Amino acid sequence: MKVKEIMSSPVETINSDEMITKAAEKMKSLDVGVLPVMKRDKIVGVITDRDIVVRVIAEKLNPQNNPVSKAMTTDIVCCSEDMDMEDAAKMMEDKQVHRLLVLGNDNTISGILSISDIAKKMHDEHLLYEVLEKICEPAHAY
């Protein structure tokens, strides 16, 4: 099975200079937890609901006066829409991410592959549990 068969699409994006409040409002209206961040038609990161909590609220930044670029994650992980699902799942495991940006042949965003896509659409419980187990391993000891 290929990534394009189960990914979520189309994908809404947000500009890096938009205010964080706008990103949160967009996430709420779309019922999503991530938005790819663009700057001049180039992917420069992603902003997640967790980014907003950890990098904005916990740091006491005003989301109305700070741009998305201040809170976004710049270490993005992408895959091809033609990648086999097993390879994409392995990538999620190795990078310990819940989502992959999916790029089309022209290197533009064509979708997002998430754990919930795997859970809802793949019907492969073994693969789902394996990915979840690896993603949830602690990256460092507390």
C-alpha positions in Angstrom: 0.0 0.0 0.0 1.3 3.5 -0.9 1.2 6.6 1.3 -1.1 8.4 -1.1 -3.8 5.8 -0.5 -4.3 6.7 3.1 -2.9 10.2 3.7 -5.1 13.1 4.6 -5.5 15.7 1.9 -5.9 18.4 0.8 -3.7 20.2 3.3 -4.3 23.7 4.7 -1.1 25.8 5.4 -0.3 29.0 7.2 2.3 31.7 6.4 5.2 32.1 8.8 4.4 35.7 9.4 0.8 35.1 10.5 0.1 35.5 14.2 0.0 32.4 16.4 -3.6 33.1 17.3 -4.5 32.8 13.6 -2.9 29.3 13.5 -4.8 28.2 16.6 -8.1 29.5 15.1 -7.4 27.7 11.8 -6.6 24.5 13.6 -9.8 24.7 15.6 -12.0 25.4 12.5 -10.3 22.6 10.5 -10.2 20.2 13.5 -6.5 19.5 13.0 -3.5 19.5 15.3 -0.9 20.6 12.7 -0.4 23.1 9.9 2.5 23.2 7.5 4.2 26.6 7.6 5.1 28.4 4.4 7.3 31.3 3.6 7.2 32.5 -0.1 5.8 29.2 -1.3 8.5 27.2 0.5 7.9 24.8 3.4 9.8 26.2 6.4 8.3 24.1 9.2 5.1 23.0 10.9 3.2 24.3 13.8 1.3 21.9 16.1 -1.1 22.4 19.0 1.7 21.1 21.2 4.1 23.8 19.9 1.6 26.4 20.9 1.3 25.0 24.4 5.0 24.4 25.0 6.5 27.4 23.1 3.9 30.0 23.6 1.7 29.4 26.6 4.4 27.9 28.8 6.8 30.7 27.8 4.1 33.4 28.4 4.3 34.8 24.9 1.3 36.7 23.6 -0.1 34.7 20.7 -1.7 37.8 19.2 1.6 39.6 18.9 4.0 36.8 17.9 4.3 35.2 14.5 4.0 31.5 13.8 7.8 31.5 13.0 8.5 31.9 16.8 6.7 28.7 17.7 7.0 26.4 14.8 9.0 23.3 14.5 11.7 23.6 11.8 12.9 20.0 11.9 10.2 18.6 9.5 10.1 15.1 8.3 8.7 14.4 4.8 8.0 11.4 2.7 6.9 10.8 -0.9 3.3 10.0 -1.7 4.6 7.0 -3.7 6.5 5.6 -0.7 5.4 2.2 0.6 3.4 2.5 3.9 5.8 0.1 5.7 8.7 2.5 4.8 6.8 5.5 5.9 5.9 3.8 9.2 9.6 3.0 9.7 10.4 6.6 9.1 7.9 7.7 11.7 9.4 5.2 14.2 13.0 6.2 13.5 12.2 9.9 13.8 9.7 9.5 16.6 7.0 11.6 14.9 3.3 11.3 14.8 3.0 12.9 11.4 4.8 13.1 8.1 4.4 15.8 5.5 3.7 14.1 2.2 5.3 15.5 -1.0 4.1 15.0 -4.5 6.3 14.6 -7.6 6.7 18.4 -7.8 7.9 18.6 -4.1 4.8 20.5 -3.0 2.7 19.3 -0.1 0.1 16.8 -1.2 -1.0 15.5 2.1 -0.2 14.6 5.7 0.2 11.0 7.0 -0.6 10.6 10.7 -0.9 7.9 13.2 -4.7 8.3 13.0 -4.6 7.7 9.2 -2.8 4.4 9.9 -5.3 3.5 12.6 -8.4 4.4 10.6 -7.5 3.4 7.1 -4.8 0.7 7.1 -6.4 -2.2 9.0 -3.0 -3.4 10.1 -3.0 -3.4 13.9 0.5 -4.9 14.1 2.0 -2.0 12.1 0.0 0.5 14.1 1.1 -0.9 17.5 4.7 -1.1 16.3 4.8 2.5 15.2 3.1 3.7 18.4 5.5 1.7 20.6 8.6 3.2 18.9 7.2 6.8 18.8 6.3 6.7 22.5 9.8 5.5 23.7 11.4 8.2 25.8 13.9 10.2 23.9 15.8 10.9 27.1 15.6 9.9 30.7 14.0 12.3 33.3 
